[in-house]
Every structure is written in structure tokens, then in C-alpha cells.
Amino acid sequence: MRSDNELDGITLLGDTRVKYPDQYSPEVLEAFVNKHPGNEYLVTFTCPEFTSLCPKTGQPDFATILISYIPRERMVESKSLKLYLFSFRNHGDFHEDCVNIIMKDLIRLMDPKYIEVKGIFTPRGGIAIHPFANWGDADHQEMVKARMLAAMCKEI
């Protein structure tokens, strides 16, 4: 069981009065302390209901967003991540931009050892776009290269 001190800063979890943001809101992201910073382990989130808007037409774009990371000292709290991803609903940006924005916001929040974000966007106009972005610290550069190569090979 986590102590109250360990849960300090977690405000959204358990709050039934939480308002869903209607604009891009990175400030809703919350983190908690990783109890196992010495372990190298992967955390993966799947968001099958991601929505953003085309910056030119305003038409909605739908995607499954996959986020995987190796935590260091801090981890993203899942309800805050859900609200954060929901905040893209009225945000106009290209698919590639959304994936990179998500990755950079999570790097700022957590300072992970490694992180990757992939968007599997529903085809529009007969074209599906699947942007992939990743980042790793100095100790994970081989993983960055290997995962990028694997992502490239899967798209062929």
C-alpha cells in the first residue's frame, strides 16, 4: 500500500467531479513515484479512442495511441493520461504532430529511460497514417535505433 506522502500530487484519481478538458491541456498530467526504479521494466498504455482535428479542415481524426516507456523515478498516472489524451479532441494538428507532442509532454513529466508513442490513425481519403516517435537516454540509444528499425520494417 502506498502512503499518503507517496500519493501527494495525485488529485484526479478517485475524484468523480473531474471535468474533461475541452482544449489541449498538458497541465492535467500527474505523476507518482516509481517504487522500483532499479528494475528495467516496460509500461504500456493503449488508448483506442483518441480523437484530434485536422488543422486545415477541422474534420475529426480517430486513432489508437500506443504509449510504452521504461520508467525512471516517476510514472504517469493513468486517469490523468486519459484526461490529457481526451484534451486533443478539439486540438487541430497533423497526426505526426500529435504523436510527437504526446511523447515530449510525457518526457517532461517523467524523464523516462525510454519512451515510444505510435498512432494508428483510421484511414481518411484512402490513406492510413501510423506515425511512430521514440526517445531514449544515453543508456538506451541502441533500443531507440532497434525500435525505430522495427517500426519501419512493420510498415513495409
Biotite code that builds the C-alpha atoms (Angstrom):
import biotite.structure as struc

atoms = struc.array([
    struc.Atom([0.000, 0.000, 0.000], chain_id="A", res_id=1, res_name="MET", atom_name="CA", element="C"),
    struc.Atom([1.263, 3.446, -0.832], chain_id="A", res_id=2, res_name="ARG", atom_name="CA", element="C"),
    struc.Atom([1.469, 6.092, 1.852], chain_id="A", res_id=3, res_name="SER", atom_name="CA", element="C"),
    struc.Atom([-0.316, 9.456, 1.620], chain_id="A", res_id=4, res_name="ASP", atom_name="CA", element="C"),
    struc.Atom([3.089, 11.030, 1.072], chain_id="A", res_id=5, res_name="ASN", atom_name="CA", element="C"),
    struc.Atom([3.699, 8.799, -1.952], chain_id="A", res_id=6, res_name="GLU", atom_name="CA", element="C"),
    struc.Atom([0.317, 9.838, -3.388], chain_id="A", res_id=7, res_name="LEU", atom_name="CA", element="C"),
    struc.Atom([0.963, 13.548, -2.913], chain_id="A", res_id=8, res_name="ASP", atom_name="CA", element="C"),
    struc.Atom([0.120, 15.346, -6.146], chain_id="A", res_id=9, res_name="GLY", atom_name="CA", element="C"),
    struc.Atom([-2.329, 12.694, -7.387], chain_id="A", res_id=10, res_name="ILE", atom_name="CA", element="C"),
    struc.Atom([-5.547, 14.711, -7.447], chain_id="A", res_id=11, res_name="THR", atom_name="CA", element="C"),
    struc.Atom([-7.647, 13.278, -10.276], chain_id="A", res_id=12, res_name="LEU", atom_name="CA", element="C"),
    struc.Atom([-7.795, 9.606, -9.330], chain_id="A", res_id=13, res_name="LEU", atom_name="CA", element="C"),
    struc.Atom([-10.933, 8.941, -7.294], chain_id="A", res_id=14, res_name="GLY", atom_name="CA", element="C"),
    struc.Atom([-12.404, 12.387, -7.922], chain_id="A", res_id=15, res_name="ASP", atom_name="CA", element="C"),
    struc.Atom([-15.824, 11.820, -9.519], chain_id="A", res_id=16, res_name="THR", atom_name="CA", element="C"),
    struc.Atom([-16.277, 15.544, -10.193], chain_id="A", res_id=17, res_name="ARG", atom_name="CA", element="C"),
    struc.Atom([-13.397, 15.785, -12.670], chain_id="A", res_id=18, res_name="VAL", atom_name="CA", element="C"),
    struc.Atom([-14.222, 17.937, -15.686], chain_id="A", res_id=19, res_name="LYS", atom_name="CA", element="C"),
    struc.Atom([-12.973, 16.712, -19.040], chain_id="A", res_id=20, res_name="TYR", atom_name="CA", element="C"),
    struc.Atom([-10.821, 19.388, -20.692], chain_id="A", res_id=21, res_name="PRO", atom_name="CA", element="C"),
    struc.Atom([-12.123, 20.787, -23.972], chain_id="A", res_id=22, res_name="ASP", atom_name="CA", element="C"),
    struc.Atom([-8.759, 22.198, -25.110], chain_id="A", res_id=23, res_name="GLN", atom_name="CA", element="C"),
    struc.Atom([-5.234, 20.722, -25.248], chain_id="A", res_id=24, res_name="TYR", atom_name="CA", element="C"),
    struc.Atom([-4.216, 20.516, -21.577], chain_id="A", res_id=25, res_name="SER", atom_name="CA", element="C"),
    struc.Atom([-0.773, 19.106, -20.735], chain_id="A", res_id=26, res_name="PRO", atom_name="CA", element="C"),
    struc.Atom([-1.128, 20.544, -17.227], chain_id="A", res_id=27, res_name="GLU", atom_name="CA", element="C"),
    struc.Atom([-3.592, 17.764, -16.298], chain_id="A", res_id=28, res_name="VAL", atom_name="CA", element="C"),
    struc.Atom([-0.796, 15.165, -16.434], chain_id="A", res_id=29, res_name="LEU", atom_name="CA", element="C"),
    struc.Atom([0.168, 13.848, -12.998], chain_id="A", res_id=30, res_name="GLU", atom_name="CA", element="C"),
    struc.Atom([2.983, 11.555, -11.940], chain_id="A", res_id=31, res_name="ALA", atom_name="CA", element="C"),
    struc.Atom([3.748, 9.339, -8.988], chain_id="A", res_id=32, res_name="PHE", atom_name="CA", element="C"),
    struc.Atom([6.941, 7.860, -7.592], chain_id="A", res_id=33, res_name="VAL", atom_name="CA", element="C"),
    struc.Atom([8.194, 4.612, -9.118], chain_id="A", res_id=34, res_name="ASN", atom_name="CA", element="C"),
    struc.Atom([8.751, 2.130, -6.288], chain_id="A", res_id=35, res_name="LYS", atom_name="CA", element="C"),
    struc.Atom([11.043, 0.015, -8.482], chain_id="A", res_id=36, res_name="HIS", atom_name="CA", element="C"),
    struc.Atom([13.490, 2.442, -10.121], chain_id="A", res_id=37, res_name="PRO", atom_name="CA", element="C"),
    struc.Atom([16.264, -0.176, -10.115], chain_id="A", res_id=38, res_name="GLY", atom_name="CA", element="C"),
    struc.Atom([14.204, -2.533, -12.270], chain_id="A", res_id=39, res_name="ASN", atom_name="CA", element="C"),
    struc.Atom([14.201, -2.228, -16.032], chain_id="A", res_id=40, res_name="GLU", atom_name="CA", element="C"),
    struc.Atom([10.559, -2.805, -16.975], chain_id="A", res_id=41, res_name="TYR", atom_name="CA", element="C"),
    struc.Atom([8.137, -1.631, -19.630], chain_id="A", res_id=42, res_name="LEU", atom_name="CA", element="C"),
    struc.Atom([4.790, 0.083, -19.046], chain_id="A", res_id=43, res_name="VAL", atom_name="CA", element="C"),
    struc.Atom([2.352, 0.168, -21.969], chain_id="A", res_id=44, res_name="THR", atom_name="CA", element="C"),
    struc.Atom([-0.879, 2.125, -22.431], chain_id="A", res_id=45, res_name="PHE", atom_name="CA", element="C"),
    struc.Atom([-3.376, 1.611, -25.252], chain_id="A", res_id=46, res_name="THR", atom_name="CA", element="C"),
    struc.Atom([-5.883, 4.362, -25.988], chain_id="A", res_id=47, res_name="CYS", atom_name="CA", element="C"),
    struc.Atom([-8.281, 3.051, -28.668], chain_id="A", res_id=48, res_name="PRO", atom_name="CA", element="C"),
    struc.Atom([-10.491, 6.169, -28.681], chain_id="A", res_id=49, res_name="GLU", atom_name="CA", element="C"),
    struc.Atom([-8.081, 9.023, -29.425], chain_id="A", res_id=50, res_name="PHE", atom_name="CA", element="C"),
    struc.Atom([-9.570, 11.923, -31.396], chain_id="A", res_id=51, res_name="THR", atom_name="CA", element="C"),
    struc.Atom([-7.999, 15.081, -32.777], chain_id="A", res_id=52, res_name="SER", atom_name="CA", element="C"),
    struc.Atom([-8.890, 17.502, -35.555], chain_id="A", res_id=53, res_name="LEU", atom_name="CA", element="C"),
    struc.Atom([-7.330, 18.119, -38.944], chain_id="A", res_id=54, res_name="CYS", atom_name="CA", element="C"),
    struc.Atom([-5.689, 21.554, -38.688], chain_id="A", res_id=55, res_name="PRO", atom_name="CA", element="C"),
    struc.Atom([-6.875, 22.540, -42.175], chain_id="A", res_id=56, res_name="LYS", atom_name="CA", element="C"),
    struc.Atom([-10.411, 21.120, -42.483], chain_id="A", res_id=57, res_name="THR", atom_name="CA", element="C"),
    struc.Atom([-11.433, 20.714, -38.838], chain_id="A", res_id=58, res_name="GLY", atom_name="CA", element="C"),
    struc.Atom([-12.571, 17.168, -39.632], chain_id="A", res_id=59, res_name="GLN", atom_name="CA", element="C"),
    struc.Atom([-12.115, 14.647, -36.808], chain_id="A", res_id=60, res_name="PRO", atom_name="CA", element="C"),
    struc.Atom([-9.313, 12.107, -36.945], chain_id="A", res_id=61, res_name="ASP", atom_name="CA", element="C"),
    struc.Atom([-9.548, 8.879, -34.933], chain_id="A", res_id=62, res_name="PHE", atom_name="CA", element="C"),
    struc.Atom([-6.696, 6.691, -33.739], chain_id="A", res_id=63, res_name="ALA", atom_name="CA", element="C"),
    struc.Atom([-5.434, 4.115, -31.339], chain_id="A", res_id=64, res_name="THR", atom_name="CA", element="C"),
    struc.Atom([-2.485, 5.600, -29.459], chain_id="A", res_id=65, res_name="ILE", atom_name="CA", element="C"),
    struc.Atom([0.105, 3.194, -28.046], chain_id="A", res_id=66, res_name="LEU", atom_name="CA", element="C"),
    struc.Atom([2.498, 4.511, -25.401], chain_id="A", res_id=67, res_name="ILE", atom_name="CA", element="C"),
    struc.Atom([5.303, 2.388, -23.956], chain_id="A", res_id=68, res_name="SER", atom_name="CA", element="C"),
    struc.Atom([8.023, 3.557, -21.604], chain_id="A", res_id=69, res_name="TYR", atom_name="CA", element="C"),
    struc.Atom([10.721, 2.382, -19.217], chain_id="A", res_id=70, res_name="ILE", atom_name="CA", element="C"),
    struc.Atom([10.267, 4.456, -16.067], chain_id="A", res_id=71, res_name="PRO", atom_name="CA", element="C"),
    struc.Atom([12.995, 6.085, -14.046], chain_id="A", res_id=72, res_name="ARG", atom_name="CA", element="C"),
    struc.Atom([11.845, 7.847, -10.850], chain_id="A", res_id=73, res_name="GLU", atom_name="CA", element="C"),
    struc.Atom([8.365, 8.999, -11.892], chain_id="A", res_id=74, res_name="ARG", atom_name="CA", element="C"),
    struc.Atom([5.441, 7.344, -13.672], chain_id="A", res_id=75, res_name="MET", atom_name="CA", element="C"),
    struc.Atom([2.382, 8.847, -15.347], chain_id="A", res_id=76, res_name="VAL", atom_name="CA", element="C"),
    struc.Atom([-0.911, 8.356, -13.503], chain_id="A", res_id=77, res_name="GLU", atom_name="CA", element="C"),
    struc.Atom([-3.401, 6.689, -15.875], chain_id="A", res_id=78, res_name="SER", atom_name="CA", element="C"),
    struc.Atom([-6.506, 8.827, -15.199], chain_id="A", res_id=79, res_name="LYS", atom_name="CA", element="C"),
    struc.Atom([-4.545, 11.995, -15.814], chain_id="A", res_id=80, res_name="SER", atom_name="CA", element="C"),
    struc.Atom([-3.209, 10.421, -19.026], chain_id="A", res_id=81, res_name="LEU", atom_name="CA", element="C"),
    struc.Atom([-6.782, 9.633, -20.094], chain_id="A", res_id=82, res_name="LYS", atom_name="CA", element="C"),
    struc.Atom([-7.856, 13.249, -19.495], chain_id="A", res_id=83, res_name="LEU", atom_name="CA", element="C"),
    struc.Atom([-4.750, 14.541, -21.256], chain_id="A", res_id=84, res_name="TYR", atom_name="CA", element="C"),
    struc.Atom([-5.364, 12.397, -24.340], chain_id="A", res_id=85, res_name="LEU", atom_name="CA", element="C"),
    struc.Atom([-9.032, 13.458, -24.306], chain_id="A", res_id=86, res_name="PHE", atom_name="CA", element="C"),
    struc.Atom([-7.865, 17.079, -24.399], chain_id="A", res_id=87, res_name="SER", atom_name="CA", element="C"),
    struc.Atom([-6.762, 16.561, -28.015], chain_id="A", res_id=88, res_name="PHE", atom_name="CA", element="C"),
    struc.Atom([-10.423, 16.163, -29.040], chain_id="A", res_id=89, res_name="ARG", atom_name="CA", element="C"),
    struc.Atom([-10.675, 19.801, -30.177], chain_id="A", res_id=90, res_name="ASN", atom_name="CA", element="C"),
    struc.Atom([-6.963, 20.215, -30.954], chain_id="A", res_id=91, res_name="HIS", atom_name="CA", element="C"),
    struc.Atom([-6.083, 20.790, -34.591], chain_id="A", res_id=92, res_name="GLY", atom_name="CA", element="C"),
    struc.Atom([-2.793, 19.194, -35.561], chain_id="A", res_id=93, res_name="ASP", atom_name="CA", element="C"),
    struc.Atom([-1.442, 16.688, -38.023], chain_id="A", res_id=94, res_name="PHE", atom_name="CA", element="C"),
    struc.Atom([-1.140, 13.053, -36.906], chain_id="A", res_id=95, res_name="HIS", atom_name="CA", element="C"),
    struc.Atom([2.637, 13.258, -36.764], chain_id="A", res_id=96, res_name="GLU", atom_name="CA", element="C"),
    struc.Atom([2.474, 16.371, -34.594], chain_id="A", res_id=97, res_name="ASP", atom_name="CA", element="C"),
    struc.Atom([0.075, 14.763, -32.105], chain_id="A", res_id=98, res_name="CYS", atom_name="CA", element="C"),
    struc.Atom([2.354, 11.757, -31.603], chain_id="A", res_id=99, res_name="VAL", atom_name="CA", element="C"),
    struc.Atom([5.434, 13.930, -31.071], chain_id="A", res_id=100, res_name="ASN", atom_name="CA", element="C"),
    struc.Atom([3.606, 16.336, -28.734], chain_id="A", res_id=101, res_name="ILE", atom_name="CA", element="C"),
    struc.Atom([2.401, 13.413, -26.598], chain_id="A", res_id=102, res_name="ILE", atom_name="CA", element="C"),
    struc.Atom([5.905, 11.964, -26.400], chain_id="A", res_id=103, res_name="MET", atom_name="CA", element="C"),
    struc.Atom([7.537, 15.289, -25.486], chain_id="A", res_id=104, res_name="LYS", atom_name="CA", element="C"),
    struc.Atom([4.922, 16.107, -22.828], chain_id="A", res_id=105, res_name="ASP", atom_name="CA", element="C"),
    struc.Atom([5.470, 12.698, -21.209], chain_id="A", res_id=106, res_name="LEU", atom_name="CA", element="C"),
    struc.Atom([9.256, 13.125, -21.307], chain_id="A", res_id=107, res_name="ILE", atom_name="CA", element="C"),
    struc.Atom([8.880, 16.464, -19.497], chain_id="A", res_id=108, res_name="ARG", atom_name="CA", element="C"),
    struc.Atom([6.583, 14.895, -16.908], chain_id="A", res_id=109, res_name="LEU", atom_name="CA", element="C"),
    struc.Atom([8.515, 11.710, -16.157], chain_id="A", res_id=110, res_name="MET", atom_name="CA", element="C"),
    struc.Atom([12.068, 11.834, -17.526], chain_id="A", res_id=111, res_name="ASP", atom_name="CA", element="C"),
    struc.Atom([11.799, 8.152, -18.525], chain_id="A", res_id=112, res_name="PRO", atom_name="CA", element="C"),
    struc.Atom([14.741, 5.984, -19.537], chain_id="A", res_id=113, res_name="LYS", atom_name="CA", element="C"),
    struc.Atom([12.975, 5.185, -22.822], chain_id="A", res_id=114, res_name="TYR", atom_name="CA", element="C"),
    struc.Atom([9.627, 6.091, -24.400], chain_id="A", res_id=115, res_name="ILE", atom_name="CA", element="C"),
    struc.Atom([7.793, 5.435, -27.646], chain_id="A", res_id=116, res_name="GLU", atom_name="CA", element="C"),
    struc.Atom([4.449, 6.637, -28.962], chain_id="A", res_id=117, res_name="VAL", atom_name="CA", element="C"),
    struc.Atom([2.657, 5.252, -32.003], chain_id="A", res_id=118, res_name="LYS", atom_name="CA", element="C"),
    struc.Atom([-0.556, 6.488, -33.577], chain_id="A", res_id=119, res_name="GLY", atom_name="CA", element="C"),
    struc.Atom([-2.634, 4.076, -35.634], chain_id="A", res_id=120, res_name="ILE", atom_name="CA", element="C"),
    struc.Atom([-4.961, 6.529, -37.340], chain_id="A", res_id=121, res_name="PHE", atom_name="CA", element="C"),
    struc.Atom([-8.128, 5.449, -39.109], chain_id="A", res_id=122, res_name="THR", atom_name="CA", element="C"),
    struc.Atom([-7.801, 5.904, -42.867], chain_id="A", res_id=123, res_name="PRO", atom_name="CA", element="C"),
    struc.Atom([-9.256, 9.057, -44.331], chain_id="A", res_id=124, res_name="ARG", atom_name="CA", element="C"),
    struc.Atom([-9.279, 9.640, -48.070], chain_id="A", res_id=125, res_name="GLY", atom_name="CA", element="C"),
    struc.Atom([-7.986, 6.106, -48.579], chain_id="A", res_id=126, res_name="GLY", atom_name="CA", element="C"),
    struc.Atom([-4.739, 6.665, -46.655], chain_id="A", res_id=127, res_name="ILE", atom_name="CA", element="C"),
    struc.Atom([-3.845, 5.416, -43.180], chain_id="A", res_id=128, res_name="ALA", atom_name="CA", element="C"),
    struc.Atom([-1.071, 7.193, -41.278], chain_id="A", res_id=129, res_name="ILE", atom_name="CA", element="C"),
    struc.Atom([0.833, 5.452, -38.469], chain_id="A", res_id=130, res_name="HIS", atom_name="CA", element="C"),
    struc.Atom([3.401, 7.882, -37.009], chain_id="A", res_id=131, res_name="PRO", atom_name="CA", element="C"),
    struc.Atom([5.949, 6.477, -34.558], chain_id="A", res_id=132, res_name="PHE", atom_name="CA", element="C"),
    struc.Atom([8.251, 8.538, -32.339], chain_id="A", res_id=133, res_name="ALA", atom_name="CA", element="C"),
    struc.Atom([10.699, 7.347, -29.710], chain_id="A", res_id=134, res_name="ASN", atom_name="CA", element="C"),
    struc.Atom([13.371, 8.686, -27.409], chain_id="A", res_id=135, res_name="TRP", atom_name="CA", element="C"),
    struc.Atom([15.874, 7.202, -25.004], chain_id="A", res_id=136, res_name="GLY", atom_name="CA", element="C"),
    struc.Atom([18.565, 8.359, -22.635], chain_id="A", res_id=137, res_name="ASP", atom_name="CA", element="C"),
    struc.Atom([22.262, 7.666, -23.303], chain_id="A", res_id=138, res_name="ALA", atom_name="CA", element="C"),
    struc.Atom([21.965, 4.087, -21.980], chain_id="A", res_id=139, res_name="ASP", atom_name="CA", element="C"),
    struc.Atom([19.054, 3.267, -24.306], chain_id="A", res_id=140, res_name="HIS", atom_name="CA", element="C"),
    struc.Atom([20.285, 4.557, -27.672], chain_id="A", res_id=141, res_name="GLN", atom_name="CA", element="C"),
    struc.Atom([20.607, 1.049, -29.110], chain_id="A", res_id=142, res_name="GLU", atom_name="CA", element="C"),
    struc.Atom([16.979, 0.428, -28.169], chain_id="A", res_id=143, res_name="MET", atom_name="CA", element="C"),
    struc.Atom([15.944, 3.697, -29.845], chain_id="A", res_id=144, res_name="VAL", atom_name="CA", element="C"),
    struc.Atom([17.602, 2.575, -33.088], chain_id="A", res_id=145, res_name="LYS", atom_name="CA", element="C"),
    struc.Atom([16.326, -1.013, -32.898], chain_id="A", res_id=146, res_name="ALA", atom_name="CA", element="C"),
    struc.Atom([12.724, 0.005, -32.173], chain_id="A", res_id=147, res_name="ARG", atom_name="CA", element="C"),
    struc.Atom([12.764, 2.614, -34.951], chain_id="A", res_id=148, res_name="MET", atom_name="CA", element="C"),
    struc.Atom([14.051, -0.004, -37.393], chain_id="A", res_id=149, res_name="LEU", atom_name="CA", element="C"),
    struc.Atom([11.402, -2.482, -36.216], chain_id="A", res_id=150, res_name="ALA", atom_name="CA", element="C"),
    struc.Atom([8.668, 0.141, -36.633], chain_id="A", res_id=151, res_name="ALA", atom_name="CA", element="C"),
    struc.Atom([9.907, 0.920, -40.135], chain_id="A", res_id=152, res_name="MET", atom_name="CA", element="C"),
    struc.Atom([10.004, -2.752, -41.124], chain_id="A", res_id=153, res_name="CYS", atom_name="CA", element="C"),
    struc.Atom([6.430, -3.379, -39.887], chain_id="A", res_id=154, res_name="LYS", atom_name="CA", element="C"),
    struc.Atom([5.093, -0.649, -42.178], chain_id="A", res_id=155, res_name="GLU", atom_name="CA", element="C"),
    struc.Atom([6.537, -2.213, -45.329], chain_id="A", res_id=156, res_name="ILE", atom_name="CA", element="C"),
])
